[in-house]
Amino acid sequence: MHVYHSPLDLVRERSPERPVALVRHGPVAAAARWFRTNFAGDVLYAVKANPSPWMIRALVENGVTAFDVASIPEIELVRDHAPGARMAFMHPVKSRAAIAEAYTDYGVRTFALDSHEELAKIITATNGAKDLNLIVRLAVDASGAAYSLSGKFGVSAIDAPELLLAARQATQDLMGVSFHVGSQCMRPSAYQAAMAQASRALVRAGVFADVVDVGGGFPSVYPGMVPPDLSEYIGAIERGFNDMMVHETTELWCEPGRAIAAEGASILTRVELRKGDALYLNDGAYGSLFDAAHAKWPFPVKHHRTDGAARGALKAFQFFGPTCDSIDHMPGPFWLPDDVAEGDYIEVGMLGAYGVAMATRFNGFGDIETVRVDDAPMGSMYGLAPRSIPTPRIDSGTVIKLTRARGKKRRRR
Ligand SMILES: *Cc1c(COP(=O)(O)O)cnc(C)c1O
């Protein structure tokens, strides 16, 4: 992979025609090492956040050697780029063939479930295997998160005890509980509350868990969202774990996606046309900017021009992507210099998670090249850049309101 010191060096050297994923290994290494050092248990990277081969390899090089996978293609990807790595099949709904293949061909032993029906499928598809680690996914309150992940998966508090008992009886290996507090969780206490809920279900079931998997949800930095320091999350999880009814050998797991991957890439797009405050870019809602369009997620932007800096005060722009669909629109506002023009490049930051991962081929677009850069990300949870990305104020002093997809369900997660 070609390495440039900065995105501007790339723009100056060869004005790329296609959008470019600018990947940064430094922040991924820092994130992996941070979790390995500070999380008192096993760290499983949630592959869906960014399934790029470079990401998998960078994680392995920095000590993260376990992966949360949701499909056979994700399993094959991990097998190819992290041979021998441990994998946990954490999707609560799997096909029988996928379960059998994961167990027999790829050595997967850990499976998530949130229903008796799925438990029965896992047992049948593995021919009654006794060496399974069965993780029961619980539905928990997600009010502290920007995205809820409990609308679709997770057994309710009422039904959990019976399922926990059935899972306990179905395996001689590990039985555990998991949950997801919601993505970009801004309240560390949400983990502690979810663990208390898990503990109540275990007590009512009269079983001990061998694994407590606190899932993902650890935040990253976006304009207008300044998350608490990650150490506060570790503290809340530690308190939650201490308050749980667990035995001495109970393992703690986590499955971060966003917090590990977000700082690891930005997307370099080109302005193909400007109409007033609308910029028509060569990447968009069907490409790596899915969240900017569909979740109105506030991404930070930077302007790059081959022959010098842009001029003018910052102005609010909206973006349109390259496809012919009118929902290929990213309302922003994105703050850029007043004189942005066709041929300029716009770097959209903090897109290492749920960026490239979301791209489609619709309308013949979606082709993206990958280039490595060495500069700092636009924001950082690991001290590589500030933990806040300021939102501009307009002249009148009005603070710009960012529309956030709080609590809104989304299709693909
Ligand atoms: C998506 C997902 C994760 C990662 O979530 P983040 O919010 O990106 O940390 C972890 N576990 C499961 C089961 C998931 O579906």
The ligand as an SDF file (V2000), in Angstrom:
LIG
                    3D

 15 15  0  0  0  0  0  0  0  0999 V2000
  -21.9100   -3.9980   15.8980 C   0  0  0  0  0  0  0  0  0  0  0  0
  -21.6030   -4.8650   17.0350 C   0  0  0  0  0  0  0  0  0  0  0  0
  -20.5130   -4.5750   17.8640 C   0  0  0  0  0  0  0  0  0  0  0  0
  -19.6650   -3.3460   17.7020 C   0  0  0  0  0  0  0  0  0  0  0  0
  -20.3670   -2.1980   18.0750 O   0  0  0  0  0  0  0  0  0  0  0  0
  -19.6690   -0.7720   18.1630 P   0  0  0  0  0  0  0  0  0  0  0  0
  -20.7660    0.1150   18.5930 O   0  0  0  0  0  0  0  0  0  0  0  0
  -19.1340   -0.4730   16.8280 O   0  0  0  0  0  0  0  0  0  0  0  0
  -18.5780   -0.8850   19.1810 O   0  0  0  0  0  0  0  0  0  0  0  0
  -20.2310   -5.4650   18.8880 C   0  0  0  0  0  0  0  0  0  0  0  0
  -20.9810   -6.5810   19.0820 N   0  0  0  0  0  0  0  0  0  0  0  0
  -22.0440   -6.8820   18.3020 C   0  0  0  0  0  0  0  0  0  0  0  0
  -22.8050   -8.1320   18.5750 C   0  0  0  0  0  0  0  0  0  0  0  0
  -22.3870   -6.0400   17.2600 C   0  0  0  0  0  0  0  0  0  0  0  0
  -23.4470   -6.3320   16.5000 O   0  0  0  0  0  0  0  0  0  0  0  0
  1  2  1  0
  2  3  1  0
  2 14  2  0
  3  4  1  0
  3 10  2  0
  4  5  1  0
  5  6  1  0
  6  7  2  0
  6  8  1  0
  6  9  1  0
 10 11  1  0
 11 12  2  0
 12 13  1  0
 12 14  1  0
 14 15  1  0
M  END
$$$$
